[in-house]
Structures are given as structure tokens and as C-alpha cells.
Amino acid sequence: MKRKANYELLRILAMLMIIGLHYLDKGGILPKLNTTLSIPEALAWLVEAFFIMAVNVYVLLSGYFGSGGFRLRKVAKLWGQVAFYSIGIAALCFVLGILPVQQLSIYRLFGYVFPVVTNHYWFATTYVLLLFLMPFLNAGVERLSERELRWGILGLLLFTCFAKTLIPMQLPTDQKGYDIIWFVILYLVGVYLRKFGREAWKRYGWLLFFGSGLLIFLVTMAMHWIWVRTGALEAFQNYAYSYNHLFCLTGAVGLFMAFDNIRIKSERWSRLICEISGCTFGVYLIHEHMDLRYLWPQWFQTPSMVDRFLFVPHMMMTILVVFSCCALIEYLRKRLFAFVGKKLSGNKTV
């Protein structure tokens, strides 16, 4: 399916939100819930409630645009991109002294050289697995009616989402949405929205997004209140902040539908948005590298914003700078690889 500027803009927004998640968590802004919360700390959890939907949005986009059979070239290209940043950033950190020699181990080296199979980037690992499953999923979906696909998705959600949302206990099969099963479900939901989505749904997209985010926050604060008063349910206070929680799913679907109503008429802006969107996965690979993921928040002095309202403008500034710098690096990498590929292909034809 042809890329659409409105959905590519959503892809950019999703990556900005993902950087925000890492800012809040790895920067120490997001407090633990086993203590009394101040107003700025509660605000951090409110922001987290809306950012947490970004990963689901990213996979929904794959389902919406995914079609066709297995493409080994796409998998190899993505695998190479992951390896390039995994090894390249590690080597650069070693040369610059950011990575001390004492921290090197055989397991860490394996993580650099084989980033996909060692789960260096959990999202990349799970997404590669999804790429291998896509042709089977697409072939199956083509044989299903709207009713069969709808009930199939609801059945899967019963075990992975509904039960987890309603039952306040750690379910044995619950991986909090970090597993391939949840990615498959999101992919199927994206396919369903493309094939059978209703126009009427799109009118309520923003309402569903903001309502779901607010419910995630309110459910968490209610659980926190119960813990403060009784000491019960301590381990389940942040249960709503899971990718496979019902409100996280509905919020992601709402944001997805809301962007369907956005129309970008300018061809120039559409090209620019698509160009930037093509760099978003590189943004993730750079800022979430194992040697940088806890380091860049320190560079921006994020810990100094803990328990302060100033974390909001500081967060926005940091997100924009991190995204811009990483996107520029990825853009230059793509241009370099395209240049080298052209030269190599040119030499072969001589």
C-alpha cells in the first residue's frame, strides 16, 4: 500500500512519544508507586499514560500497511540496520572511552554482534519475528470474513488483554505486551481497521485516545490510593501501564483513527514527512542502544528535573533534540548506504 503522509506523521509522533517514555523512565522522572506521590510526580504518571500507547500505534501501522508475501530483502535490510548501530555505536563508545574495557564481556560482545537474537533491542527482536509471520497472517486473513476475523481477534484478546485488565493478579501467560503474540494481535487489529474500519469510528478517535489515557491514569491512582490506605495490591498499581492493557489498546486505536481524518494537501510537506518518517526506526536504534539508553538522559541533566514541574518543558526540549540528532544520523546513514549500493551495482554491470 502506498505511504500516506497522515499516517507517516503519526509514525513520527509515536517515536517522539517513545523517546518521552525513555526520558521519564531512564531519566528517573517517573517515581515508584510504593511511596506518597507529589503533584509533579503524579503529573509524570499522567504524561506516561498517554505516551505508553506509542508502541501499540507503531505495530498497528504495520498491520494497516502490511500486505503481500515474505520479502527476504526487507528482513535482511532491517537486520543489517540493527547490526550497524549495535556494533557501530559500541565501537564508537569504546574509542571515546564511554565504554570502559572492564565492562566488556563475552555476553556483551554477543549482544553487540547478534543484537536481534540476543534481544539487545526488544522491539527489533519481536518485530523481526513478526516480519517472518506476516505472509502467513496475510494469507490467513484473506480467507476470513469480517465476522470471522473480528471474533478471532476478540478471542485472542480474551486471553491476552481482557483477562489481564479485569483480574488483579499476575497471570502466568502475561508478558505485558513485550511478546510476539501481542504483536500478532496488534497486526491483525491493524489489518481489520484497513479492511473493515467504519467511517463513523473516526469521529471518536481523539475522544477514545484522551479518554483511554485518562482512564489509565485514574485506574493507577485508584490502585495507589488503595495501597496507601490498606497496603494491598502493591504489585498491581501500575498494571494499566502495560502494552496489552485494554485502555492502552483502545487509546492506540483511537489515536490511529484520529489521524485518518488528517489531510496533508501540500505535496512538499508530504514528501518531507515521509522522509523524516523513514528515519524513525533509526532514531529508536540510536537512542535505545544499551550503551546510550541511560547515558543520554544524564547528558541532558534529566535527574535535576525530578519532582519539579519544569520537567514538562525540559522533556519536550529533550525529545525534540534527541529525535532531531538521531534522525539526522539515520538520514546520513541511508544516503551513504544508497551511494555505496549504487556504486557497487554500477561496478557489477561493467
N, C-alpha and C positions, 0 to 999 in steps of 0.2 A: 504494500500500500504506500502511496506517495506521502511523504512527510508533510505535516500540516503545521504552520507556524504557531498556531494557538497551543497545540499540544507540545511543541518543542519549547515554547515559553514555559509551559507547565513543568517540563523536564528540568529547565534551568531553575525554576522556583524550588522544585523538590531537592535539588542538590544544595541550594542555599540553605534550605531547612535542615538538611543532613549535617552541613557544617555547623549550623546552630546547635544541633543535638550534641555534637562533639565538643563544642565550646562550653555548653552547660555542664556536661558530664566530666570531660577530661580537664576542663579548666577549674573544676571544683566549685562552680557556682551553684549547682544543684545539691541541696543538702540531703542528708539522710533523714528518713522519716521517723526514726526512733528517738526523736527529740522534739521539743517545742519549736514551732516554726515562727519566725518573724514575718512581717508583711513582705519585705523584699524576697525572702526565701519562698514564701507561698507564691509570689509572682513568678519566680523562676519555674516552679512546677506548672503554673498556668501556661507559660510560654512553651514548656516542654510538651504539654498536652496537644498543642497544635502542630508542633514540629514532628512529633512521633509518627504522624501519618505519612511522612515523605517517602519512606522506603516502600510502603504498600503502593503508593502512587507510581513509583518507578517501575514496579513489576506489572501493574495494571497496564501501563503504556506498552509493555512488551506483548501482552495478550491482545491489546487492541490493534496493534500493527503487525503482529506476528502472523505469518502465513507461509505456505509452501513447504517444501521438504527440507531435509537436512543439508546444511551448507558447511562443509568442512573448512572452507576458506574463512568463513566468519568466525568459527571457533578458533582456528589457528591464529587469526589476526588478533582476537581478543586475548588469547593465551599469551601471545608474544608481547602485547601491550602490558599485560600484568607483569610478566617476567622482566621486561625492560625497566620498569620503575622499581620493582622489587630489588633487582641486582644493582641497577644504576644508582639509586638513592643510597643503598647500603655502602657501595664503593665510595661515593662522594662523602658520606658521613665519616667513613674510616679515614679518608685522606685529610679531611678538615679537622680531625680529632674529636668530632662529635660522638663517634662510636669508639670507646676505649678498647684496646686489644684484649683486656681482661674479660670483656663481656662476650667475646666470640666463643662459640662452642659448635660442636658438630650439628646439634639440633637447630641452632640459629642459622648456620650456613645452609642447612637443608631448607629452612624456611625462606631464605632468600632465593635459592636456586629453583626450588619447586614450590612456588607460592600458592598455586591453585590446589594441589593435592594436600598441602600442609595447612591449609586454612589460614594463611597469612592475612588474607582479606576474606572474611567470612562471606561477604556478599558476592564477591567474584567467584568463589568456590561453588556456592549454591547456584549462581546464575549460569555458570558453565554446565552444571548438571541439567539445568532447565533447558539449555540450548540443545542438549542431546535428546531430551524428551519431547521437544517441540513438534517434530514431524509426526510422532505417534499421537500426540494430543490433537494436532490439526486433523489428522486422518480420522480419528475417532469422532471429533466434533462435527465433521462434515456428514456423518451418518446419523446424527442425533437431531430430533425435532426440538423446537423451543421448549416444549414441556419436559422432554427427557433431560435436556441439558440443565434446565432450571432445577429440577428435582435432584439431579446428580450432584450439583453444586451445593444445594441445601443439605443433602445427606453428608457430604464431606464436612460442611461447616458445623453440622451437629456434633461431630467428634472433636473437631479442632478449634472451634470458636464458641459456639453456643454453650456447650458444657463448661468450658473454661470460664466463660463470663458469669454463669449463674451459680457455679459450685465453688464456695470459698475453701478450696483445698488444692494441694499440688497433685495434679493428675499425672499418672505415670507416663503418658504419651505426650505431655505438653512440653514443647521445645520453645515456647514463647514466640513462634514465628520465624525462628532462625533456621528452619529446616526446609528441605526440598518439597515436602508435602504442602507446606503453606504457600510456597512459590507456585506450585502447580495449581492450587486453588485460585490464587490471585490471577494467574494467567488465564484460567478458564472464565473467571469473572470478567476480565478484560475482553475476551472473545465474545462473551454473552452481551456485553454492552455494545460491541461493534455490530453484532448480527441482529440483536433483538431489543436494543435500547429504545425506550419510549421518549418521544419529544417532550411529553409532559413532565418527565422526571427532571429535565434540565432546568426547569424553572425553580426547583427547590435545591439546587446544588449548593449554593452558598449557605442557605439555612441549614442543610444537612451537615456541612463542614463545620460551621461555627457551633451548631448545637451539639455535635458529637465531641468536639474539643472541650466544650464547657462541661459536658457530662463526664468525660474522663477525669477532669479536674475535680468536679463535685463528688464523684464516687470515691476518689482517692482521699479527699479531705474528710468525707464522712467516715471512711475506714480509719483514718488517722485520729479523728475525734473519738471513735470507739476505743482505739488503743490507748489514748491519753486517759480516758475515763476508767477503763477496765483492765488494760494490759493485754487484751485479747486481739487476735488477728494481726499480730505484728508483722509476720512474714508476708501478709497479703495486702499491705497498704498500697503498694504501687503496682498491683496486679493489672490495673486498667492500662498501664503503660507497657503493654505488650503488643507486638505487631498483629497477633492473632486474636486480640480482644475485639468484641463486636463493635464497640464505638470507634476503635481505630480503623476498622474496615469501613464502616459507614461514612466516617469522616473523609477517608481517602476517596471513596466512590463519589461523595458529594463534591469534593474539590475537582475531581476528574470531570464530572458532569458540568460544573460551573464554567470550566474553561472551554467546553464545547460551544458555549454561546459567544465566546470572544472571537471577533473577526479582525484580522490584521490586513488591511487593504493595500498598504504600501508594499510593493514588490521589494524595494530596497530594504525595508525593515524585516521583511520575511526572510530574505537571504541572510541578513546579519544574525537574526535569531537562530536560524538553522545552523549557521557556522559556529556560534557560541555553544549551542546545544550539543553539537558533535564533540565538544571538549569536556563535557560534564563528567564522563566516566574517568577521564584522566585526572580531573580535579579530585575525585574520590581517591584514586590510587596514590596520588602525591601526598595529600594532607593526612591520609589514614595509614601511611607506611608505618611499620612497627617502630622505626627509629625516630619518627617525627610526631606521631599522634599525641604524645604527651609533652612534646617539646615546643611546638608552635604556640600553644596557649601560654607557656611561660614567656616566650618572646614578646607576646602582646601584654604581658603583666596581668593576665586574667585573674589570678588569685587575689589581686588587690581590689577586685570588684565584688568579692564575696560579701553578702548581706548588705549590699548597697543598691539603691535604685539606679545608680549610674551604670549598672551592668547592662541596662537595656540599650542606650546609645553606644556604649562600648562594644557590645555584642554585634550590633548592626554594622558598625565600622569594621570590626574584625572579620565578620563574614564576607563583606564586600572585598576587603583587601586580600584575604586568603583565596577567595574564588577567582579574583582577577589575576593574581600572580600565578596560580596553578593553571588557569585556563590559558594564559599566555604561554606557559611552558609546554602545555599539551599541543597548542596550536603550532608552535615552532617544531615540536617533535613530528607532528603529522606532515608538515611541509618538508622537513628533512627526509623522512621516510619516503614520501612521494617522489622527491627528487632522486634519491638513491634508487628507488624502484624503477623510475623512468630510465635512468642511466643503464641499469642492469638489463632491462628489457630491450633497450636500444642496442646494447652490445651483442645480445643474443641474435638479433635479426641481421647483423652484419655478416 
